[in-house]
């Protein structure tokens, strides 16, 4: 059993009550699977806040870190996670 810790920051923290979430998987999940699980468990409000409606992706709406490394420096949403890894998701705002 693999346990991944997830911290939602900024406006996303309202969906976790500010708590660290602990997700369990049978094997080493890809980051995309963690995102899918969060969307499934936290509901449509979270999905709307996190996923771009056209791309159906958390990018470019969020900065995502795995163990302190931005996922662009890893394998993006295909990054494999292992037991004890921490995922941090921070929403970004764009404007002008």
C-alpha positions in Angstrom: 0.0 0.0 0.0 1.3 3.4 -1.0 0.3 6.6 0.9 0.6 10.0 -0.7 0.3 13.2 1.3 -1.5 16.1 -0.4 -1.5 19.7 0.7 -3.9 22.1 -1.0 -2.9 25.7 -0.5 -4.5 29.1 -1.2 -8.2 29.0 -2.2 -8.0 25.2 -2.8 -7.4 24.7 1.0 -11.2 25.2 1.6 -11.8 21.8 0.0 -9.5 20.1 2.5 -10.4 22.2 5.5 -6.8 23.2 5.6 -5.8 19.7 6.5 -3.2 17.4 4.8 -5.0 14.7 2.8 -3.7 11.2 2.9 -4.5 9.1 -0.2 -3.8 5.4 -0.5 -3.1 3.5 -3.7 -2.3 -0.2 -4.4 0.8 0.7 -6.5 2.9 3.7 -7.3 0.4 6.1 -8.9 1.1 8.7 -11.5 0.5 12.3 -10.4 -2.5 12.3 -12.9 -4.1 9.5 -10.9 -3.7 11.5 -7.7 -5.4 14.5 -9.3 -8.2 12.3 -10.6 -8.8 10.9 -7.1 -8.9 14.3 -5.6 -11.4 15.5 -8.2 -13.5 12.4 -7.5 -13.4 12.7 -3.8 -13.6 16.5 -3.3 -16.4 17.0 -5.9 -17.4 19.3 -8.7 -16.5 22.5 -6.9 -12.9 21.3 -6.6 -12.9 20.2 -10.2 -14.1 23.6 -11.3 -11.5 25.4 -9.2 -8.6 23.2 -10.3 -9.1 21.9 -13.9 -9.0 24.1 -16.9 -12.4 23.6 -18.6 -10.9 23.2 -22.1 -7.7 21.3 -21.4 -9.2 19.2 -18.6 -5.9 19.7 -16.8 -4.7 21.4 -13.6 -2.1 23.2 -15.8 -2.0 26.2 -16.1 -4.3 26.8 -13.2 -2.0 25.4 -10.5 1.6 25.1 -9.5 2.2 21.5 -8.5 5.2 20.3 -6.5 6.3 16.8 -5.7 8.6 16.7 -2.7 9.5 20.3 -3.3 10.2 20.0 -7.0 7.9 21.7 -9.6 6.5 18.9 -11.9 7.9 20.6 -15.0 11.3 19.6 -13.7 10.1 16.0 -13.3 7.8 14.1 -15.7 4.8 16.4 -15.4 1.5 14.7 -14.7 3.2 11.4 -15.6 5.5 11.6 -12.6 5.4 8.4 -10.6 4.9 8.8 -6.9 6.0 6.4 -4.1 5.1 5.8 -0.5 5.6 8.9 1.6 5.8 11.4 -1.3 4.2 14.8 -0.7 2.2 16.7 -3.4 1.5 20.4 -2.9 -1.0 22.1 -5.1 -1.1 25.9 -5.2 -3.6 27.8 -7.4 -2.1 30.6 -9.5 -4.0 33.6 -10.7 -3.6 35.3 -14.0 -4.6 38.8 -14.8 -3.5 42.0 -16.3 
